[in-house]
Amino acid sequence: MYHQLAHLYDWPGSLDFSEKILTRDLAVFKDLNLQPPARILDLACGTGTLSLALAQKGYEVIGVDISAEMLTQAKAKQQEREAAGQPLKIRWIEDDMRYFLLEEPVDTVVCHYDSLNHLSNETELRGAFVQVSQALKSGGSFLFDLNTLENYQTFWQGKDTYEGPNYRLKTESSFNEDLNKAEVQFKVEEYNDEGELDFYSEQVFEHYFNETAVEKYLMAADFYDIQWVPFNPVDEIPAEFPLKTFWRCKRR
């Protein structure tokens, strides 16, 4: 997913969320006394914004994502920073969150941008939790976020249009509450470097997972000290209407 749209992924809302989730993660790291150069896996790292921010803090980071195009954007951003004199300890791996394996365990796994909601069903969620557990050292922490039901019911319905410097992106979203399935269709009109107008589209699917199921599957994957809180990363939306839940837990 996010193949043709990878170069448009770093829109202001995405970058703003990265700053807010970084603040939350760093607060947990401080609470856990997780200091650089601890090894962190950024699972479903996308274009690498969070991975790069963590590496700039001195952490050793592994970024895993299923999309080669998203990783291309991440590598380009790393090259820009290193060209400016910021050497960073990051390794990028193209792999699937449901099946990935690491050569050595890490201290912490983070998985954000509602990436786990992209899994199709509870079986895949349970499998992803098992893979994360295997990637962690004993006592290692797992931090992630998920979309709330209210988010899907309210904001995954209808059409919208976003204007960029050389593109127009149209979205059409829907949520089937009986199946807990969400879908968004992206249609893009974009001028290329030759001044020609390109047209392309992409579909993204998500699944709502309720908190009871999430906690059950975490426990089954050998996690404990499971905590979650509702939070709202969008300033324009009232705090009492949380769009997400933020989770933290530890591996036995």
Secondary structure, DSSP 4 states (H G I P E B T S, - for coil): --STTGGG---HHHHHHHHHHHHHHHHHHHHHT--TT-EEEEET-TTSHHHHHHHHTT-EEEEEES-HHHHHHHHHHHHHHHHTT----EEEEE--TTT---SS-EEEEEE-TTGGGGSSSHHHHHHHHHHHHHHEEEEEEEEEEEE-HHHHHHHSSEEEEEE-SSEEEEEEEEEETTTTEEEEEEEEEEE-TTSPEEEEEEEEEEE---HHHHHHHHHHTTEEEEEEEEE---TTS-TTS--EEEEEEEE-
